Amino acid sequence: MVLKIIYFMLLKCSFQPGMDMQQIHRSHLLKKFQHLMEGIPHQGNPTLLRKIYTDLYITEGGRGEVNAEHEVRQIERASWREAAQDTPIKCSDIFKALSTQDKAIRIVLTKGVAGIGKTVSVQKFILDWAEGKANQDVHFIFPLPFRELNLMKEGKLSLVDLMQHFFSETTDPTAFTTSEHRVMFIFDGLDECRLPLDFHSNLKCCDVREPATLDVLLTNLIKGNLLPSALLWITTRPAAAGQIPQECVDQVTEIRGFNDPQKEQYFRKRISDENLASRTITHLKSSRSLYIMCHIPFFCWISATVAERTSDGSGSVEMPRTLTQMYTHFLIIQTSIKNDKYTERKEKDEEMIFKLGKLAYQQLEKGNLIFYEEDLRECGIDVTEASVYSGVCTQIFREESGLYQGKVFSFVHLSIQEFLAALYVLLCFSNRERNMPEQQQTSQLSALFRAATLHDLHKTAVDLALRSKNGHLDLFLRFLLGLSLESNQSLFRLLLLHTSSQSQSSEQTVQLVKHKIRDQDESDRRINLFYCLNELNQHVVVEHTDRSSGTLSVVMLLPGEWRTGKFKFETSEEYLDEFDLQKCIKTPEKDQTELLSPDDVLQKLMQSDVFTSSTSAK
């Protein structure tokens, strides 16, 4: 039935005579998905997806339970998890049943943190099908991103109407019959869905011609009341996975991003200068906080962009060593690109960055990753001016008549949003004459704007982050502390951003974080505080992973003190390779929270004879 409707729709397209409807549809998808706008959708020079694409690590992912903790924390957990614990799955094979499954798979739910490669995986899946390379048992694939479904006007429409709107100008689809052909719908970005998806109360709908709300159509498609033979692929960030009832999902997969070999493969593909690519890889491996983030393809893109722009042309590169430095360089690079392209501007960079920061802060509080024109206007941002800053705030929209019109906006990645939000808070503190929006006076984070000193601001931010159950302020805190350093603020002066630097406050903050580490019982909280010290240029953590037990012994070496504990964490290639601190320091568990001199620690370690390399011993 639906295939006959689609046939009439596709015949209206202006393709070569003699092409059947499947060929027409393949050609349409091939034209749409063969290019990748890396990092900046619909902006800049397109790159052939097949040329730049690097395989992602996809695994079987359990039952789709909700994970509300901060996504960077999830990446950090994944970085130490033993690969042998996972069942790798090729992207093209996600609808194939595992050996332990005895039923056909109709719905696949794929989880992955922001920027991990969900949309690119969808794009590659469609491209392989359109080129005849995979999943040829499927006759038609129809991608319906949630961010575009969000823009549909309110009212009722049938599934036929929905298909006609998204895939063609249609003729009267009254004459059609049922078909045995397989159809696949791909719903990318469940976390961006603004529909209620009320599986409990929505009415049942079984007729593709019956008008209903979009929410009713989607829930009945997922339940199998509409087109029960159709395949559905839904992608989502982990926190939104629970919106789909578990009984509706046949297989859950998780995109884990790049494993270590894939990271290296990406940089060697992305950076044409082999010497620069090698230096970039070596540098990132030397900084654990950066190398962990390289599981995220988007962060690899940022790192490659910064490496290329900071290289002196001879292959030599002085790259950032902290997340804050990396994102600061990225913002400066994107702003300089904008100034090269647009010599006439209505506002200074400072004013526009402040407005983008305000937008980032407000949307971060609301938990929104996408937003609309009215959100920009509330922050005083002109839509045209925002598009000039396309490296930071992308514009994804379709302008056409019909069921919907509008523009959708998002920051290129959640971490960019958190960075700009932290920069906004610091700018507000440094420029007290700016008026604070009313929202900030009553919001959860309003205490940040009542801080009298920079140290008070840091203390408030640390306390707020520690009180967060899911760690959603962890990365925001790292950025806020890192941005307060004079070395980072000197970079922002290139953008005429006026910030206040107080070296005494920075030292007070270092002592504050150390004190909080001593007081924390939760491993996750301590780990993020360790990272905060790294952002403050206090590179003090010696780490070790015991993969057999899944635990880590961490030593924090500070002037005149040390601290140890077991955490689930990951090691840096620069640091100690393989030893169990609990075996070489024979002290009761309760005594290991006490501080000892580094000489005592080193003596115990050297006497323990548990190092695996002379380099580590040194």
C-alpha positions as MATLAB code, in Angstrom:
seq = 'MVLKIIYFMLLKCSFQPGMDMQQIHRSHLLKKFQHLMEGIPHQGNPTLLRKIYTDLYITEGGRGEVNAEHEVRQIERASWREAAQDTPIKCSDIFKALSTQDKAIRIVLTKGVAGIGKTVSVQKFILDWAEGKANQDVHFIFPLPFRELNLMKEGKLSLVDLMQHFFSETTDPTAFTTSEHRVMFIFDGLDECRLPLDFHSNLKCCDVREPATLDVLLTNLIKGNLLPSALLWITTRPAAAGQIPQECVDQVTEIRGFNDPQKEQYFRKRISDENLASRTITHLKSSRSLYIMCHIPFFCWISATVAERTSDGSGSVEMPRTLTQMYTHFLIIQTSIKNDKYTERKEKDEEMIFKLGKLAYQQLEKGNLIFYEEDLRECGIDVTEASVYSGVCTQIFREESGLYQGKVFSFVHLSIQEFLAALYVLLCFSNRERNMPEQQQTSQLSALFRAATLHDLHKTAVDLALRSKNGHLDLFLRFLLGLSLESNQSLFRLLLLHTSSQSQSSEQTVQLVKHKIRDQDESDRRINLFYCLNELNQHVVVEHTDRSSGTLSVVMLLPGEWRTGKFKFETSEEYLDEFDLQKCIKTPEKDQTELLSPDDVLQKLMQSDVFTSSTSAK';
ca = [
       0.000    0.000    0.000;
       2.550    2.538    1.136;
       4.995    1.523   -1.592;
       2.380    2.302   -4.247;
       1.845    5.727   -2.685;
       5.581    6.309   -2.680;
       5.683    5.258   -6.320;
       3.329    8.084   -7.292;
       5.321   10.538   -5.205;
       8.644    9.623   -6.741;
       7.368    9.669  -10.310;
       6.786   13.393   -9.853;
      10.533   13.932   -9.389;
      12.475   15.161  -12.409;
      14.901   12.273  -12.944;
      15.994   10.510  -16.103;
      13.302    8.635  -18.020;
      13.353    4.910  -17.501;
      14.424    5.023  -13.864;
      12.132    2.991  -11.610;
      10.943    4.421   -8.318;
      13.659    2.724   -6.265;
      16.393    4.098   -8.546;
      14.886    7.551   -8.264;
      14.823    7.323   -4.487;
      18.394    6.017   -4.333;
      19.576    8.900   -6.509;
      17.801   11.402   -4.285;
      19.405   10.024   -1.108;
      22.813    9.691   -2.756;
      22.773   13.353   -3.743;
      21.658   14.383   -0.259;
      24.002   12.254    1.859;
      27.219   11.808   -0.123;
      28.842   14.916    1.375;
      29.803   15.632    4.962;
      29.893   19.170    6.358;
      32.317   18.231    9.115;
      31.602   20.048   12.345;
      29.587   22.748   10.584;
      26.422   21.421    8.937;
      25.384   23.228    5.744;
      28.359   25.583    5.929;
      31.717   25.757    4.200;
      33.193   23.373    1.655;
      31.619   19.914    1.540;
      33.795   16.812    1.827;
      32.903   13.434    0.367;
      31.786   11.295    3.286;
      33.563    8.239    1.935;
      36.863   10.134    1.778;
      36.875   11.304    5.407;
      34.752    8.624    7.095;
      36.418    6.597    9.841;
      34.672    3.555   11.297;
      33.181    4.023   14.748;
      33.182    1.536   17.602;
      29.581    0.298   17.892;
      28.572   -2.293   20.467;
      25.525   -4.120   21.691;
      24.154   -1.791   24.351;
      21.890   -3.614   26.805;
      18.233   -2.693   27.183;
      18.206    1.042   26.619;
      18.070    2.104   30.246;
      18.317    5.824   31.019;
      21.738    7.232   31.874;
      21.352   10.794   33.124;
      24.943   11.464   34.165;
      27.101   13.957   32.294;
      28.127   12.588   28.912;
      31.804   13.427   29.355;
      31.717   11.284   32.496;
      30.228    8.462   30.423;
      33.067    8.839   27.918;
      35.595    8.675   30.752;
      33.994    5.493   32.058;
      34.018    3.963   28.589;
      37.704    4.785   28.157;
      38.797    2.239   30.773;
      36.197   -0.439   30.109;
      37.772   -3.566   28.695;
      36.962   -3.980   25.014;
      36.516   -7.725   25.546;
      33.382   -6.972   27.561;
      31.648   -5.620   24.450;
      30.142   -7.196   21.360;
      31.278   -5.086   18.380;
      28.702   -4.522   15.636;
      29.242   -3.092   12.164;
      27.030   -0.120   11.408;
      25.602   -1.899    8.369;
      24.708   -4.945   10.512;
      22.647   -3.334   13.267;
      19.438   -5.019   12.056;
      21.027   -8.454   12.048;
      20.158  -10.610   15.057;
      22.985  -11.620   17.373;
      23.720  -15.312   17.881;
      21.863  -15.182   21.203;
      18.675  -13.755   19.644;
      15.980  -15.952   18.165;
      13.582  -13.353   16.742;
      13.690  -10.909   13.885;
      14.665   -7.332   14.680;
      12.161   -4.611   13.791;
      13.274   -1.671   15.959;
      16.852   -0.757   16.824;
      17.609    1.935   19.405;
      21.126    3.363   19.122;
      22.552    5.381   22.010;
      25.516    7.713   22.002;
      26.638   10.933   23.641;
      26.506   14.246   21.764;
      29.010   14.434   18.925;
      29.904   10.739   19.078;
      28.834   10.118   15.479;
      25.180    9.042   15.535;
      24.089   11.279   12.659;
      27.180   10.480   10.594;
      26.525    6.768   11.164;
      22.991    7.267    9.872;
      24.387    9.130    6.881;
      26.897    6.341    6.135;
      24.199    3.662    6.519;
      21.978    5.473    4.000;
      24.867    6.124    1.614;
      25.904    2.456    1.602;
      22.312    1.470    0.829;
      21.911    4.080   -1.904;
      25.140    2.904   -3.554;
      23.979   -0.713   -3.441;
      26.692   -1.819   -1.011;
      24.665   -2.950    2.014;
      21.181   -3.890    3.234;
      19.818   -4.513   -0.237;
      16.945   -6.517    1.251;
      15.514   -3.108    2.222;
      13.710   -1.472   -0.690;
      13.257    2.051    0.676;
      14.869    4.052    3.483;
      13.169    7.207    4.746;
      15.167    9.452    7.131;
      12.962   11.643    9.351;
      15.148   13.648   11.793;
      13.349   14.755   14.939;
      14.704   18.287   14.640;
      12.769   18.610   11.372;
       9.680   16.865   12.717;
       9.678   19.444   15.530;
       8.903   22.141   12.983;
       5.723   20.533   11.696;
       2.697   22.727   12.187;
       0.124   21.596   14.711;
      -2.852   19.730   13.347;
      -3.718   16.339   11.956;
      -2.249   14.534    8.989;
      -2.014   10.971    7.808;
       1.142    8.958    7.363;
       0.603    9.362    3.623;
       0.541   13.154    4.080;
       3.735   13.009    6.113;
       5.525   10.994    3.444;
       4.293   13.241    0.649;
       5.537   16.289    2.495;
       9.042   15.074    3.218;
       9.819   13.150    0.057;
       7.986   14.618   -2.897;
       5.250   16.734   -4.414;
       2.590   14.103   -4.781;
      -0.320   13.260   -6.963;
      -3.623   11.841   -5.771;
      -2.640    8.603   -3.984;
      -6.041    6.948   -4.064;
      -5.203    3.940   -6.190;
      -2.725    1.684   -4.429;
      -2.347   -1.828   -3.168;
      -0.372   -3.520   -0.444;
       3.256   -4.474   -1.056;
       5.667   -6.963    0.429;
       8.612   -4.628   -0.039;
      10.589   -3.722    3.091;
      10.562   -0.101    4.227;
      12.841    1.455    6.846;
      12.240    4.681    8.766;
      15.193    6.359   10.485;
      14.364    8.758   13.331;
      17.596   10.525   14.214;
      17.898   12.536   17.439;
      15.208   11.332   19.843;
      16.770   13.580   22.498;
      15.794   16.578   20.357;
      12.149   15.520   20.091;
       9.688   18.083   21.465;
       6.673   15.821   21.088;
       5.242   14.124   24.200;
       5.414   10.594   22.677;
       2.517    9.512   24.863;
       2.528    5.737   24.388;
       0.009    5.241   27.190;
      -2.809    7.619   26.214;
      -2.520    8.056   22.436;
      -5.318    6.518   20.372;
      -4.637    3.482   18.237;
      -4.102    4.179   14.532;
      -3.724    1.416   11.936;
      -4.657    3.145    8.660;
      -1.947    5.016    6.736;
      -4.666    7.333    5.370;
      -6.235    8.174    8.735;
      -5.481   11.762    9.896;
      -3.962   12.003   13.355;
      -1.525   14.164   15.258;
       2.152   13.642   14.538;
       2.594   12.260   18.051;
      -0.086    9.623   17.420;
       1.503    8.656   14.098;
       4.936    8.191   15.646;
       3.793    6.208   18.683;
       1.720    3.884   16.494;
       4.615    3.379   14.099;
       6.853    2.444   17.012;
       4.229    0.156   18.560;
       3.750   -1.581   15.221;
       0.109   -0.631   14.739;
       1.043    1.327   11.611;
       3.080   -0.611    9.039;
       3.965   -3.523   11.335;
       6.457   -4.866    8.788;
       8.458   -1.621    8.605;
      11.920   -1.411   10.159;
      12.651    1.502   12.509;
      16.026    2.882   13.568;
      15.976    5.437   16.380;
      19.093    7.266   17.576;
      19.341    9.162   20.846;
      21.590   10.527   23.531;
      21.561    8.213   26.586;
      19.429   10.428   28.840;
      16.462   10.262   26.431;
      16.568    6.512   25.765;
      13.779    5.867   28.275;
      11.207    7.681   26.128;
      10.788    4.491   24.091;
       9.188    1.597   26.033;
      11.637   -1.274   26.354;
       9.073   -3.774   25.107;
       9.027   -1.920   21.770;
      12.779   -2.222   21.206;
      14.283   -5.397   19.753;
      17.936   -4.396   19.870;
      19.916   -1.657   21.609;
      23.289   -0.568   20.285;
      25.730    2.005   21.587;
      28.105    4.146   19.547;
      31.259    4.427   21.601;
      33.062    6.705   19.161;
      36.677    6.103   18.208;
      38.815    3.468   19.855;
      42.550    4.180   19.978;
      43.455    2.859   16.493;
      40.472    4.709   15.005;
      41.592    7.964   16.622;
      44.949    7.692   14.905;
      43.317    6.726   11.623;
      41.075    9.795   11.794;
      43.939   12.250   12.348;
      45.980   10.734    9.532;
      43.000   11.100    7.199;
      42.032   14.549    8.414;
      45.517   16.167    8.527;
      47.276   15.920    5.167;
      50.714   16.776    6.602;
      51.982   13.409    7.906;
      54.513   15.018   10.236;
      51.892   17.308   11.743;
      49.449   14.412   12.112;
      52.063   12.371   14.002;
      52.956   15.281   16.268;
      49.279   15.922   16.987;
      48.665   12.281   17.925;
      51.736   12.205   20.173;
      50.709   15.421   21.901;
      47.144   14.276   22.547;
      48.367   10.969   23.968;
      50.515   12.892   26.442;
      47.451   14.635   27.915;
      44.963   12.123   29.272;
      42.065   14.555   29.592;
      42.438   15.452   25.911;
      43.003   11.895   24.707;
      39.896   10.623   26.484;
      37.842   13.306   24.737;
      39.174   12.027   21.404;
      36.690    9.164   21.709;
      34.297   11.860   20.451;
      34.769   12.484   16.698;
      33.749   16.115   17.108;
      36.575   16.717   19.567;
      38.994   15.111   17.111;
      37.775   17.626   14.534;
      38.392   20.504   16.957;
      41.858   19.175   17.782;
      42.763   18.764   14.113;
      41.484   22.272   13.350;
      43.535   23.787   16.170;
      46.628   21.779   15.188;
      46.478   22.962   11.581;
      45.876   26.600   12.488;
      48.557   26.748   15.189;
      51.236   24.989   13.138;
      54.073   27.258   11.983;
      54.176   25.646    8.551;
      57.186   23.435    9.258;
      55.184   20.733   11.008;
      56.025   22.152   14.405;
      53.030   22.755   16.613;
      52.462   24.173   20.076;
      49.128   22.669   20.988;
      46.944   23.270   24.046;
      47.405   20.974   27.031;
      44.015   21.459   28.689;
      40.413   21.407   27.530;
      40.035   25.104   28.300;
      43.049   25.999   26.180;
      41.782   23.825   23.317;
      38.335   25.414   23.262;
      39.759   28.908   23.696;
      41.960   28.422   20.635;
      38.996   26.990   18.728;
      36.815   30.022   19.466;
      39.595   32.399   18.426;
      40.129   30.432   15.199;
      36.436   30.468   14.308;
      36.239   34.196   15.002;
      39.283   34.903   12.838;
      37.756   32.840   10.010;
      34.602   34.925   10.318;
      36.581   38.163   10.188;
      38.429   36.967    7.082;
      35.145   36.272    5.297;
      33.064   39.181    6.564;
      34.957   42.458    6.697;
      31.842   44.495    7.457;
      30.181   43.739   10.767;
      27.551   45.491   12.822;
      28.827   44.422   16.221;
      32.155   43.819   17.851;
      33.176   40.239   18.440;
      32.962   40.893   22.167;
      29.278   41.789   22.022;
      28.340   38.842   19.841;
      30.304   36.330   21.910;
      28.630   37.699   25.040;
      25.201   37.177   23.474;
      26.093   33.671   22.321;
      27.341   32.958   25.833;
      24.059   34.177   27.277;
      22.174   31.915   24.874;
      24.429   28.985   25.787;
      23.913   29.586   29.505;
      20.127   29.863   29.300;
      19.742   26.794   27.082;
      22.149   24.800   29.258;
      19.984   25.531   32.285;
      16.914   24.356   30.382;
      18.711   21.244   29.170;
      18.187   22.190   25.516;
      20.640   21.226   22.798;
      18.560   22.778   20.013;
      16.668   26.057   19.979;
      14.713   28.334   17.695;
      14.559   31.895   16.427;
      12.606   33.157   19.414;
      15.365   31.882   21.716;
      17.932   33.895   19.759;
      15.783   37.020   19.826;
      15.414   36.769   23.612;
      19.202   37.094   23.833;
      19.327   40.013   21.410;
      20.819   37.946   18.592;
      19.974   38.773   15.008;
      19.484   35.555   13.048;
      21.579   36.788   10.121;
      24.414   37.850   12.412;
      24.364   34.470   14.169;
      24.881   32.645   10.881;
      28.133   34.566   10.389;
      29.434   32.734   13.468;
      28.587   29.417   11.831;
      31.603   27.650   13.307;
      30.095   28.060   16.756;
      26.338   28.215   16.217;
      25.111   26.227   13.246;
      21.976   26.783   11.256;
      19.974   23.750   10.212;
      16.816   24.685    8.393;
      14.577   24.119    5.419;
      12.786   27.062    3.860;
       9.699   25.930    2.027;
       5.944   26.290    1.983;
       3.743   23.524    3.254;
       3.252   22.036    6.669;
       6.082   23.892    8.336;
       8.521   26.739    7.985;
      11.298   27.735   10.322;
      14.911   27.491   11.332;
      16.530   25.250   13.891;
      19.731   26.241   15.678;
      22.230   24.423   17.825;
      25.768   24.793   19.016;
      28.021   22.445   17.112;
      28.472   20.389   20.276;
      27.276   20.370   23.873;
      30.829   21.051   25.073;
      30.918   24.275   23.011;
      27.681   25.289   24.709;
      29.176   24.572   28.150;
      32.357   26.470   27.282;
      30.444   29.559   26.134;
      28.168   29.357   29.186;
      31.220   29.370   31.470;
      32.729   32.265   29.515;
      29.457   34.171   29.874;
      29.439   33.731   33.661;
      33.033   34.960   33.867;
      32.300   37.955   31.614;
      29.282   38.855   33.734;
      31.461   38.758   36.834;
      34.180   40.867   35.197;
      31.744   43.424   33.787;
      29.308   44.120   36.593;
      27.665   46.970   34.714;
      25.852   44.511   32.454;
      22.228   43.921   33.390;
      21.466   40.400   34.511;
      18.359   38.751   33.018;
      15.552   38.182   35.469;
      15.858   34.446   34.930;
      19.236   34.440   36.611;
      17.851   35.868   39.831;
      15.635   32.856   40.490;
      17.373   30.029   38.629;
      19.364   27.167   40.081;
      22.633   28.868   39.171;
      21.641   32.371   40.267;
      24.082   32.182   43.192;
      26.924   32.474   40.679;
      25.913   36.054   39.950;
      25.925   37.071   43.611;
      29.616   36.266   44.133;
      31.611   39.233   45.448;
      35.076   37.934   44.527;
      36.502   35.563   41.951;
      37.249   33.072   44.708;
      33.620   33.278   45.857;
      32.538   32.595   42.271;
      34.770   29.536   42.085;
      33.639   28.251   45.479;
      29.982   28.620   44.517;
      30.545   26.827   41.211;
      32.433   23.977   42.898;
      29.668   23.533   45.474;
      26.949   23.557   42.798;
      28.808   20.969   40.730;
      29.357   18.701   43.726;
      25.653   18.862   44.599;
      24.647   17.784   41.093;
      23.592   14.143   41.197;
      24.278   13.451   37.526;
      27.369   15.621   37.162;
      25.764   17.883   34.555;
      27.929   20.827   35.681;
      31.240   18.927   35.656;
      32.535   20.231   32.335;
      31.080   23.695   32.941;
      33.101   23.811   36.177;
      36.327   22.750   34.467;
      35.898   25.500   31.883;
      34.994   28.179   34.432;
      38.088   27.471   36.529;
      40.351   27.193   33.502;
      39.080   30.436   31.980;
      40.058   32.294   35.143;
      43.777   31.710   34.531;
      45.800   34.651   33.275;
      47.357   32.489   30.540;
      43.928   31.790   29.041;
      42.604   35.307   29.541;
      45.550   36.747   27.639;
      44.306   34.846   24.588;
      40.861   36.400   24.899;
      42.330   39.872   24.780;
      42.816   39.197   21.083;
      39.019   39.315   20.912;
      38.809   42.444   23.078;
      37.105   40.455   25.834;
      37.597   42.210   29.153;
      38.095   39.732   31.968;
      39.611   40.148   35.384;
      42.577   38.040   36.459;
      43.457   37.567   40.110;
      46.445   35.261   40.626;
      45.798   35.153   44.360;
      42.249   33.917   43.724;
      43.574   31.204   41.405;
      45.891   29.924   44.130;
      43.016   30.033   46.610;
      40.943   28.013   44.160;
      43.692   25.407   43.832;
      43.734   25.012   47.612;
      39.923   24.883   47.663;
      39.828   22.058   45.120;
      42.497   20.099   47.002;
      40.468   20.489   50.180;
      37.303   19.283   48.433;
      39.170   16.232   47.126;
      40.045   15.259   50.688;
      36.426   15.641   51.773;
      34.767   13.720   48.943;
      33.684   10.117   49.394;
      32.446    9.575   45.823;
      35.042    8.548   43.255;
      33.332   10.396   40.401;
      33.408   13.675   42.301;
      37.093   13.280   43.112;
      37.953   12.447   39.529;
      36.323   15.598   38.179;
      38.113   17.658   40.832;
      41.400   16.100   39.696;
      40.561   17.271   36.194;
      39.745   20.728   37.554;
      43.282   20.897   38.948;
      44.602   20.008   35.511;
      42.620   22.916   34.039;
      44.310   25.119   36.647;
      47.699   23.903   35.346;
      48.206   21.724   38.423;
      49.214   18.531   36.593;
      49.378   16.372   39.649;
      47.726   13.059   38.936;
      49.622    9.795   38.530;
      47.182    7.145   37.362;
      47.032    3.378   36.894;
      44.344    1.034   35.621;
      44.017   -2.524   36.874;
      41.893   -3.923   34.041;
      41.510   -7.327   35.669;
      39.568   -5.823   38.561;
      38.281   -2.758   36.722;
      39.735   -0.350   39.285;
      42.370    2.343   39.299;
      44.855    3.425   41.899;
      45.392    7.177   41.751;
      48.226    9.051   43.407;
      47.923   12.801   43.678;
      51.405   14.262   44.025;
      51.410   17.804   45.387;
      54.096   19.926   47.001;
      54.582   18.239   50.371;
      51.665   15.833   50.193;
      50.134   12.850   48.435;
      46.803   11.090   48.324;
      45.642    7.751   46.992;
      42.363    6.051   46.247;
      40.787    3.484   43.954;
      38.849    4.849   41.021;
      37.511    3.594   37.733;
      39.667    5.703   35.488;
      42.279    5.609   32.746;
      46.024    5.947   32.531;
      48.174    8.365   30.558;
      50.960    6.961   28.426;
      53.327    9.407   30.116;
      52.674    8.012   33.561;
      53.298    4.766   35.419;
      52.407    1.700   33.402;
      51.386   -1.251   35.606;
      51.435   -1.400   39.369;
      48.943   -1.874   42.175;
      49.437    0.786   44.786;
      47.554   -1.303   47.328;
      50.191   -4.056   47.004;
      53.180   -1.804   47.504;
      51.874    0.423   50.311;
      50.924   -1.754   53.248;
      48.678    0.613   55.168;
      45.133    0.071   56.415;
      42.387    1.412   54.173;
      41.520    4.101   56.675;
      45.134    5.305   56.743;
      45.231    5.797   53.003;
      43.238    8.985   53.335;
      46.072   10.545   55.307;
      48.720   12.718   53.688;
      52.342   11.540   53.588;
      55.462   13.181   52.259;
      56.322   12.467   48.608;
      59.750   11.145   49.718;
      58.038    8.483   51.832;
      55.771    7.570   48.949;
      58.588    7.311   46.412;
      60.692    5.240   48.801;
      57.842    2.777   49.301;
      57.220    2.606   45.565;
      60.884    2.043   44.688;
      61.180   -0.674   47.344;
      58.046   -2.436   46.114;
      59.654   -3.688   42.869;
      56.314   -3.628   41.084;
      57.096   -1.301   38.199;
      56.962   -2.790   34.738;
      59.497   -0.470   33.124;
      62.619    1.391   34.093;
      61.115    4.530   32.618;
      58.204    4.264   35.009;
      60.547    3.707   37.942;
      62.486    6.802   37.082;
];
